[in-house]
């Protein structure tokens, strides 16, 4: 009887050890998965860009606004010179609408830049 009891105790101890080992493996897997997800989120969330990259990423609206501000012009002044409303200029600068080709050429002339330069600056 004593031998059978010792054998059962060993079997239970081995079984408990196997269960603990399996749980440890699961915990290690979860920790590694969490660390990988955190690293990936940090990598994807890092939106810092160099000044060169920021220039490349500008939309047409941002380019138009930058040129207008560089020339120290108001939206009203630009609108009057092009024969459009101030709201149209605002929509161009916010990206809600895009200027027609003729208006884009007129904007380039007003800002004293080549139309190609306006287009090269956008994304």
N, C-alpha and C positions, 0 to 999 in steps of 0.2 A: 503494500500500500504506500509506503513512504517513497518508493522509487517512482510510482505513477504520479504522486503528488508533486515531486520534484520536476518530473518531465512536463507536467501541465504548467507548472510555474515558469519553466524555461520557455515553453511555447507562448505563454501569455507575454512574457518579457520580450521575446523576439517579435511578436506581433505588434506590441506597443512601440518598440523601436522602429519597426517598418512604417507604422502610421506616423510617428514623429518625423521620420526622415522624409516621408511624402509631404507632410505639412511644411517642413522647412523648404523643400524644393518649390512648393507653391508660393510661399512667402517671398523667396528670392526672385522668382519669376515676376511677381506682382511689383516688387520694389524696382526691378530693372525696367519693367514696362512703364511705371510712373516716371522714373528718371528720364527715359527716352521721350515720353510724351512732353514732359516739362521742357526738355532741351529743344524739341521740335517747335513747340509753341513759342519759346523765347527766340529761336532763329527766325520763325515766320513773322513774329511780332516786331522784330527789329527793323524799323522803317527809316533809320537814319541814312541819309544820302549825302554824298559829297556835293559841293556846289556844282560840279560838272554834271552830275546825275540829275540834280534839281533843274538845271537848265534844259536838259533833254526831256524831262517829264512834264514840262509846261504844256498846258492846253493852249489852243488858239486864243481863247478869251483872256488867259493870263498874259500872254504875249502882247495882245492889244492893249490891255490895261497898263502893263509895264511901260510900253512905248508912250502911251498917253500921259502917264505920270512923269516920265522922263522929260517930255516936252512941256510939262507944267500946263496941261490943257484940262479943261473940265469936260464932262460928258456933254453938257449943253453946247459948248463951243464946237466940239467935234460934230455933234448932231446938226448944228446950223450950217457948218461948212459942207456937210455931205447931203443936206436936204432930207434928213430923216429925223425921227423923234429921239429925245433923250432916252426914252424907254428902250428903243431899238439898240442904241449903243450899250445900255446896261445889259440887255439880253445877250449881246455878243460877248461882253466881258465876263458874264457869269456862266456862259456856255448853254444858256437856254435856247439860243438860236445862233446861226452862223451868218455872217455877212455874205451878200452876193459877190460874185467875182468883181463886178464893177465897183462895189463899195470897198472891197478889199484892196483893189488897186488905188482907190481914192484915199483910203486910210494910209497906205504905204507912202503915197505922195505927201499927204499932210504931215506924217511923222518924219519925213525926210529919210526914209529907208527904202531899200529895194523890196518889192513884193516877195521875191524869193527868200529874202532874209526872214520875213515874217513866217513863212511856211517852213523854213529850215529849223526854226526854233521850237516847233511844236513836236509833240510825241509821235 
